[in-house]
Amino acid sequence: MNKLKTMICATCTLILTSMGSTVLADSENFAGPYIGFTASGYGIEMAGTGRETSIQDDAASAIYATDDVQAGKVAMVAGIELGYAIPLGASLLLDIGGAYHSGEAKIEHVGDDTVASGNVSFTIDDLVSAWIAPTLALSDTSSIYIKLGVTQADIGVQGDISTPANLQGETLGIGTRTVLASGLFIRTEAGFTEYNGISAHGLAGSGGVSGTAIAATTSYSAEPTIAYGTVSIGFRF
């Protein structure tokens, strides 16, 4: 993940430097509204902690059992994107758009603390994103861009735990877009999204989940990060 971040940041710096250089192509070839259909591969990394707190009967002191979790998952999702590329100069554009990706990835963990144990899973699905993407036209048909965006995802749980709030995150990506004379285009992109932390706690069997109850004193927290690669095919109007 760190290698991907370093590569994207270095390439972004190179693109921003190039934007002040010699005119390379006509930005009008890429300007205007567009629609695309996407196929994406997501690699989800979740560093988390399960923590149990119990109270001893013979003393008013707490016992803590901490279970550190490093989970990962790969998922394929499909989606749709809409956007508008605004010319800013002879070879520069600002791409503004949004996308919806339908699909889900589930990350599971089996707790092994001493008081409460049980299967816990977090499901991430229905990603919605919005972005701006400064774009540099390299030729009459090819361009390169950096993407800065925000992403929201629904999160669900399975197991005797509470449901955390939906995920909110920031996205950084880099991609290329090739537009044919007919208006058809192909876009390829790679990047990552870092989300806010999520947290949940056991429901002590009150969540209506069959199986082993998880004590209310047991809590779970995680910091999800998603690396992705996307290919989209669409049409520029």
C-alpha positions as CSV (number, residue, x, y, z in Angstrom):
1,M,0.0,0.0,0.0
2,N,2.8,2.4,0.9
3,K,4.5,1.8,-2.5
4,L,1.3,2.6,-4.3
5,K,0.9,5.9,-2.4
6,T,4.5,6.9,-3.1
7,M,4.1,6.1,-6.8
8,I,0.9,8.0,-7.2
9,C,2.2,11.1,-5.3
10,A,5.4,11.1,-7.4
11,T,3.4,10.9,-10.6
12,C,1.0,13.6,-9.5
13,T,3.9,15.9,-8.9
14,L,5.3,15.2,-12.4
15,I,1.9,15.9,-14.0
16,L,1.5,19.2,-12.1
17,T,4.9,20.2,-13.2
18,S,4.2,19.3,-16.8
19,M,1.0,21.4,-16.8
20,G,3.0,24.5,-17.1
21,S,5.0,23.4,-20.1
22,T,4.6,23.5,-23.8
23,V,1.1,22.9,-25.3
24,L,0.8,19.2,-26.3
25,A,-2.7,18.8,-27.8
26,D,-6.1,20.3,-28.2
27,S,-8.1,20.0,-25.0
28,E,-11.4,20.4,-27.0
29,N,-11.0,16.8,-28.1
30,F,-11.7,15.7,-24.5
31,A,-14.2,18.4,-23.4
32,G,-17.9,17.9,-22.7
33,P,-20.2,15.5,-20.8
34,Y,-19.6,11.8,-20.7
35,I,-21.0,8.5,-19.4
36,G,-19.0,5.4,-18.7
37,F,-19.5,1.8,-17.4
38,T,-16.8,0.6,-15.0
39,A,-15.3,-2.7,-13.8
40,S,-13.1,-2.3,-10.7
41,G,-10.9,-4.5,-8.6
42,Y,-10.7,-3.5,-4.9
43,G,-8.1,-4.6,-2.4
44,I,-9.4,-3.8,1.1
45,E,-7.0,-3.7,4.0
46,M,-8.4,-3.3,7.5
47,A,-6.2,-2.9,10.6
48,G,-8.4,-3.5,13.6
49,T,-8.6,-4.3,17.3
50,G,-11.0,-6.4,19.3
51,R,-10.9,-5.5,23.0
52,E,-12.6,-7.2,25.9
53,T,-13.1,-5.6,29.2
54,S,-14.4,-7.6,32.2
55,I,-14.6,-6.8,35.9
56,Q,-13.3,-9.2,38.5
57,D,-15.8,-10.2,41.2
58,D,-13.2,-9.9,44.1
59,A,-11.9,-6.5,43.2
60,A,-13.1,-3.5,41.4
61,S,-10.5,-3.8,38.7
62,A,-10.7,-4.4,35.0
63,I,-9.2,-7.1,32.9
64,Y,-8.3,-6.2,29.3
65,A,-7.8,-8.7,26.5
66,T,-6.8,-7.1,23.2
67,D,-6.9,-9.0,19.9
68,D,-5.1,-7.1,17.1
69,V,-6.5,-8.0,13.6
70,Q,-4.9,-7.4,10.2
71,A,-7.5,-8.5,7.6
72,G,-7.5,-8.2,3.8
73,K,-10.0,-8.9,1.0
74,V,-10.1,-8.6,-2.8
75,A,-13.4,-7.9,-4.5
76,M,-14.7,-7.1,-8.0
77,V,-17.5,-4.6,-8.5
78,A,-19.2,-2.9,-11.5
79,G,-20.5,0.6,-11.7
80,I,-21.4,3.7,-13.7
81,E,-19.8,7.1,-13.9
82,L,-21.0,10.5,-15.1
83,G,-18.9,13.6,-15.6
84,Y,-18.1,16.8,-17.5
85,A,-14.6,17.8,-18.7
86,I,-14.1,21.6,-18.8
87,P,-11.3,23.1,-20.9
88,L,-9.0,25.4,-19.0
89,G,-6.5,26.0,-21.7
90,A,-5.0,24.7,-24.9
91,S,-4.0,21.3,-23.3
92,L,-5.6,21.5,-19.8
93,L,-9.0,20.4,-18.5
94,L,-10.8,20.0,-15.3
95,D,-12.8,16.8,-15.1
96,I,-15.7,16.9,-12.6
97,G,-17.7,13.8,-12.0
98,G,-19.2,11.1,-9.8
99,A,-19.6,7.3,-9.8
100,Y,-21.6,4.6,-8.2
101,H,-20.2,1.1,-7.7
102,S,-22.5,-1.8,-6.8
103,G,-20.9,-4.8,-5.1
104,E,-19.7,-5.9,-1.7
105,A,-16.6,-7.1,0.1
106,K,-16.8,-8.9,3.4
107,I,-14.0,-9.1,6.0
108,E,-14.5,-11.7,8.7
109,H,-12.8,-12.2,12.1
110,V,-13.3,-14.9,14.7
111,G,-12.8,-13.6,18.2
112,D,-10.9,-15.7,20.8
113,D,-11.0,-13.6,24.0
114,T,-11.7,-15.3,27.3
115,V,-15.1,-14.1,28.2
116,A,-16.9,-13.7,24.8
117,S,-16.2,-15.1,21.4
118,G,-18.0,-15.2,18.2
119,N,-17.8,-14.6,14.4
120,V,-17.8,-11.0,13.4
121,S,-17.8,-9.7,9.8
122,F,-17.9,-6.2,8.3
123,T,-19.4,-5.8,4.8
124,I,-18.5,-2.8,2.7
125,D,-20.8,-2.1,-0.3
126,D,-22.5,0.5,-2.5
127,L,-19.6,2.9,-3.0
128,V,-20.5,6.5,-4.1
129,S,-17.8,8.9,-5.1
130,A,-17.4,12.5,-6.4
131,W,-14.2,14.0,-7.8
132,I,-12.2,16.7,-9.6
133,A,-9.5,15.6,-11.9
134,P,-7.0,18.0,-13.4
135,T,-6.2,16.6,-16.9
136,L,-3.3,17.1,-19.3
137,A,-3.9,16.2,-23.0
138,L,-0.9,14.3,-24.3
139,S,-2.1,14.0,-27.9
140,D,-5.3,14.4,-29.9
141,T,-6.6,11.1,-28.4
142,S,-4.8,10.5,-25.1
143,S,-4.7,12.3,-21.8
144,I,-3.4,11.7,-18.3
145,Y,-5.0,13.0,-15.0
146,I,-4.8,13.0,-11.3
147,K,-8.0,12.5,-9.3
148,L,-8.9,14.0,-5.9
149,G,-12.2,12.9,-4.5
150,V,-14.4,11.9,-1.7
151,T,-16.1,8.5,-1.3
152,Q,-18.9,7.1,0.8
153,A,-19.7,3.4,1.4
154,D,-22.4,1.6,3.3
155,I,-21.2,-0.7,6.0
156,G,-23.0,-3.6,7.5
157,V,-22.2,-6.2,10.2
158,Q,-22.9,-9.8,10.9
159,G,-22.6,-11.1,14.4
160,D,-23.7,-9.9,17.8
161,I,-22.3,-6.4,17.5
162,S,-23.6,-2.9,16.9
163,T,-23.7,-1.4,13.4
164,P,-21.2,1.5,12.9
165,A,-21.8,4.6,10.9
166,N,-21.2,4.5,7.1
167,L,-17.7,5.0,5.8
168,Q,-16.4,8.4,4.6
169,G,-13.1,8.7,2.9
170,E,-10.7,10.6,0.7
171,T,-9.5,9.3,-2.7
172,L,-6.3,9.9,-4.6
173,G,-5.9,8.4,-8.0
174,I,-4.1,8.6,-11.4
175,G,-5.3,7.5,-14.8
176,T,-5.3,7.8,-18.5
177,R,-8.2,8.5,-20.9
178,T,-8.2,7.7,-24.6
179,V,-10.9,9.2,-26.7
180,L,-11.7,8.1,-30.3
181,A,-13.1,10.4,-33.0
182,S,-16.5,8.7,-32.6
183,G,-16.7,9.9,-29.0
184,L,-16.0,6.4,-27.5
185,F,-13.4,6.4,-24.7
186,I,-11.4,4.0,-22.6
187,R,-10.2,5.0,-19.1
188,T,-7.8,3.2,-16.9
189,E,-7.1,4.3,-13.3
190,A,-5.4,3.2,-10.1
191,G,-5.6,4.8,-6.7
192,F,-6.5,4.4,-3.0
193,T,-9.1,5.6,-0.5
194,E,-8.5,6.1,3.2
195,Y,-11.6,5.9,5.3
196,N,-12.5,7.2,8.7
197,G,-12.3,4.7,11.5
198,I,-15.2,2.5,12.4
199,S,-16.1,1.1,15.8
200,A,-18.7,-1.4,17.2
201,H,-19.4,-3.2,20.5
202,G,-21.0,-6.4,21.5
203,L,-24.7,-6.6,22.2
204,A,-24.6,-9.4,24.8
205,G,-27.1,-11.5,22.8
206,S,-29.7,-8.7,22.5
207,G,-29.0,-8.2,18.8
208,G,-31.1,-11.2,17.9
209,V,-28.2,-13.0,16.4
210,S,-28.0,-16.8,16.8
211,G,-24.8,-18.3,18.1
212,T,-22.4,-17.2,20.8
213,A,-23.3,-13.8,22.3
214,I,-20.6,-11.2,22.4
215,A,-20.3,-9.3,25.7
216,A,-21.3,-5.6,25.7
217,T,-17.8,-4.9,27.2
218,T,-16.1,-6.2,24.0
219,S,-15.4,-3.5,21.4
220,Y,-14.1,-3.6,17.9
221,S,-12.4,-0.8,15.9
222,A,-10.8,-0.7,12.5
223,E,-9.1,1.7,10.0
224,P,-10.1,0.5,6.4
225,T,-8.0,1.5,3.3
226,I,-8.9,0.5,-0.2
227,A,-6.6,0.3,-3.2
228,Y,-8.3,-0.1,-6.5
229,G,-7.8,-0.5,-10.2
230,T,-10.6,0.5,-12.7
231,V,-11.2,0.1,-16.4
232,S,-14.2,2.0,-17.9
233,I,-15.6,2.2,-21.4
234,G,-18.0,5.0,-22.3
235,F,-19.0,7.8,-24.6
236,R,-18.2,11.5,-24.7
237,F,-21.1,13.6,-26.1
